[in-house]
Amino acid sequence: MAKPLRVLMVEDSEDDALLLLRVLKKSGFDPGAKRVQTAGQMEQALADCAWDIILCDYHLPEFSGLDAIALLKKTSCDIPLIVVSGAIGEETAMECIHRGASDYLMKGNLTRLGLAVERELEKKELRARRKEDEAALRQSEEKYRTILESIEDGYYETDIAGRFTFFNSALCRIWGYPPEELRGLDYRVYMDGETARKVFAAHNRVYRTGAPGRLLEYDIFQKDQTRKTVQSTFTLMTDNKGNPSGFRGVIRDITELKQMEKERLESVNRLRKSLEATIHAMAVTVETRDPYTAGHQRRVADLAYAIAREMNLDENRIEGLRMASTIHDLGKISIPAEILTKPTKLTPIELEIVRTHAQSGYEILKDIEFPWPIARIVREHHERIDGSGYPQRLTENEILLESKIVMVADVVEAMASHRPYRPSLGVGPALAEIRQNRGKLYDAAIVDVCLKLFDENRFSFAE
């Protein structure tokens, strides 16, 4: 099937024009043509229609091939122009090519006209595709740049030595340098020696392994020496041959976040100290009511803390356990002082009154929003794993681990210390008690840890 071809002929000879059309038809084209002879006609024709090819004679009465080439260039139309002349020297033909013609042919030898047109059409299509690709690339780059400039985080690219080669405005803002000073800046300029070694080691690891560098945190100095804390992720860049060419990454300024975290920790520490002071005040209140057991709660807390650490409990749970141990007898403030300090054995009724202290302590503490289950530990420290304890007669699986630890520590300390109605029984009998009732009244694992601490002389009650 013949290929449609829109031909603009700059030709004063109608016979020559018809000859060219016949040659094109024989070459497989279906040409639709318009013939013009002057600059004005050519300019109008270019404005009226999109042509595939221009066949231009060199000599015209009021016009020349060079004029036609200049006119075409002025319009910026991408239309191949082939000079077809009956009498043109090689030097003139080369000047036409130099000025912008695609090719030249002699009218006496048109055998390669079809091939020349075919070749120029293919080149034109390639140029059109390249322009489309370039336009798409520019659009992509503009979109890429727009995205980079709209984000708050800094984006950067460096060479292998770590010098900035590309970055967005956010990075300039974070670093505090103008673009012209930041470009090419060595990383050792804006960080101290130790940080520079840390950053180098991280990038060297990425260079050697190809694995992305994740969440590297370090301090930099802005141009005015203001310290900033940043967090970065970065990857290795390679050239078209796969060889390492540099690094690209994203930087986030976390200076304010670090300051907020510091303030939060300081606030937490203040609250913790306030809480400890409150707990201590409660403990002191109990001890003023029962001077004979002064220090009992503190010593129970010391042993419970040692047991918990030996059991590798979480630090937060250990802290809660220590707090609860320190006030585990808080409920005794509701018991008459004459019962607490009675120098003789308690009557059954008095004993029942004393036993209410676990529940009383719970009632005092239950509405305080501690970060640990302190009220529950206070209530459960006299329970026993076989259900024989008080006040709820809980069994093993119903009792908190922390409560079981305080339970053991409380028994050991109480038996080893002086009481109004009896002298100290000593540590030996206290340990014998928990050993005898290991797995019956007291948690076996906790008993084993407690015995180990004393047997290895790694714990003793402070005076």
C-alpha positions, 0 to 999 in steps of 0.5 A: 500500500502506498504511503501518504506523503504531504509534499511542499514543492518550491519549484517554478517548473510545473513539468519538473514538479510532475516528474518528481511526483511520478518518481515518488509514486514509483518509490511507493508513496502517495504524494499530495503536493502543493507548488509554490514559487515565491517566499510569500507563497512558501510562508503561507503554505507553511502556515496553512499545512503541516508538510512531511517533506519539502522539495526545493529547486535552487534557482527560482526567478524571485527566490533561491534555495538558500532563501527557502532554507532560511525561511524554513529555519525562521518558522522553527518547523521540523520539516526535512528540506531536500534541494533538487536542482538541475545545475548546482555545483558541489560547493553550493550543495554543501553550503545548502547542507551547512545552512540546514538542508537535509540532502541535495539531488540532481534533477537529471538523476532522481533514482535515489529520491525515494530513498532520500525521502524515506531516510529523512522521514525516519530521521524526522520521526526519531527527532520527534520521539527524542523531543517527546522523551526530552519533554517527558524528562523535563516534566519529570525533573520539574515534578521531581524538583517540586516534590523535593522543594516541597518536603520539610526533610533535606534531600542530598547527593554527594560524591564518594568523598562525601562532598555535596553535589545536589540538594534541596532548599530544606537541606540549606535551611538545616545546614544554614549555608547558602547553596553556593557554599554548601555545594562541594562542602566537605563533611568534616567542616560541619561536624567534630572529629568523632562524629566525622569518624562515625559518619565515615564508618556508616557510609563506608559500610554502605559502600562495601555492602550496598545495604542502605544506611538507616537512621544514623543520628549525629550532630552538625554545626551550622555556618553560625556554629549553632548545633543541630541534631539530625537523623539520616537514611542514605543509599549508595549511588552507582553510574551507568556501569554499576560502579559506586559514584556517591551517596544520596539520602534524606536528612531530618532535623530532630533538634526540637524533638530531642529537646522535647524528649529531654524535657519529657525525661526531666519531667518524668524524673521530677514526677518520679522523685515526687512520687518517691518522696510521697512514698517515703512520706507514707512509709515514715507515717507508718513507722511513726505509728509502730516504732518497733518495726521502724525500717521493716518496710525499707528492708523488705523493699531491699530484699524484694529488689534484690530478688527481682534483679536476680530474676531479671525482671524488667526495670520498670517492674522492678521500680514498681515493686520497690515502691510497693514494698516500701509502703506495703504496710501502709494500712497499719495507720488505721490500726490502734497504736496500742495493738501495734506496740503491744508487748505480748501475744495478740488475742484472736480479735486483735490479730484479725484487726491487724490483718485488716491492714492489707485491705486498708492499704489497698483502699488508701491507694486504689484511687491513686494513678500509679504507673504500677499496680501498687495498690494490688501488691499491697493487698496481696502481700499476705496471700499464700499460693495455696489460698490460705492467706488473706484478705482474699484467699487467692491462689497461685495463678491469681497472685501477681508475681510482684506480690509473691516476691514481697510475700517472701521478702516480708516473711524473711524480714519479719522473722529475722527482726525484733518484734514488740512481743518477741526478740528476733528469730534470726535469718536462719529460721526465716530461711528455714521457713520459706525452704520448708514451705517452698511450693506450698505457701511460697512460690518455689522459684522466688524462694530459690532465688532468695535462698541463693542470695543469702547462701552466696552472701550476696545479700544481707539486711542493713542495720 
